[in-house]
């Protein structure tokens, strides 16, 4: 396995503050009240324990109450585990609660495989007997079988990993859960079928080694989903919950089509590190959103992308660094990051690095953007980080771009070979960009019917990111608005 000693990890610290409250639920026939009547667990992968849930038991009276027993209805056969006021067990007796006081009950669950392709419901209840008065709190979880990839190599600078079998296909019949790095070996291909769901644990992800290939065959109607293995509602929109899809230098002919990639650190990282006549990544109809760091990171990459959305991220929607060769058609680079103070533009072009006090320059052979949107909640959403001693070739062709011409050093857009037929600083009117919805909300959007049809036709694009057909007056960006 090739280890890139020059690769510096992106360190991201995300502080999550959350609070919630629920109305007390009173059982008027009993002596106790509870903070909930049902403890609901989000989907839990079978064989893997859930997050711990809690609820409170209240004594609403002024007098002390003795609870004769607290027990799991399923007894020893229950899939649930319980902890009452700090003590673990399946049953408890003679529990005393002083007047106007309360105690906590903690519950978690581990479910057995069910040989089903969809989640199956597993229920139980916690039963309270207070002097002959029976009350209960229901427990409900959904168990889901999955194919698990665990590391078998641990002493490696990038972290624990496992080489996958050569030339394998991940099917959509069950989710795939990754712990550590799942590595596609040299000379081998990992093919992922449409509709497949891949969930990675904290710090985990996919690496395509030198000479390996990743093929993602999703469609707009049946996406391949890459996300965190935390399925709880709280984590639905939490960035940084897994690492990245990392295409190592020398990986070959990678393709990502019809994917939704969300809630990681870096969505896709492409390391080419040399000029390449063939793209080492072709992308289409793919959405990358809610990344703690960068949606698309390229280091001397060779990338072609069509109908893609590079969405909200803590740093860049796309950072194309150390030169490279790029073609983007009908793509939306949108960054309305709300989980911190973003100081970086949505899109960065760069052709140099500094290392050990020396400057090293690289050729930006081509960076073409046709019928694209580059917009966000910063005043300028394009960064041009150029070393003039080497090539820095780019062109924005019939794009919508946000740029502050009142900056101390504003971007010079006077060169028609670099900026052609542009629309500046006109809000594209996305549906809800802070929630990663970059569809066009209104027919008065400046993007509607403003695309250059020749660019669309030359790229062979007939539909948008959702599979909707583009008409003879295509819209700018990844989405074609329906009238």
Secondary structure, DSSP 8 states (H G I E B T S, - for coil): ----TT------------------EE-TTSSEEES-SEEE---EETTS----EEEEEEE-SSS-EEEEEEEETTGGG-SEEEEETTEEESEEEEEEE-TT-EEEEEEEE-------SS-EEEEEEEEEEETTEEEEEEEEEEEE-EEEE--SB--STT--EEE--TTEEE-TTSEEEESSEEEE-TT-EEEE-TT-EEEE-TT-EEEE-TT-EEEEE-BTTB-EEEEES--SGGGTT-TTSS--EEE-TT--SEEEESEEEESSSEEEEEE--S--SS-SEEEES-EEE-BSSEEEEEES-EEEEES-EE--BSSEEEEEES-EEEEEES-EEEE---SS---S-SEEEE-EEEETTEEEE--EEEEEEES-EEEESSS--EEEE--TTS-EEEEEES-EE---TTSTT------TTTEES-EES----EEEGGGTEEEE--TT-TTTT-S-HHHHHHTT--B-TTS-B--SS--SSS-----
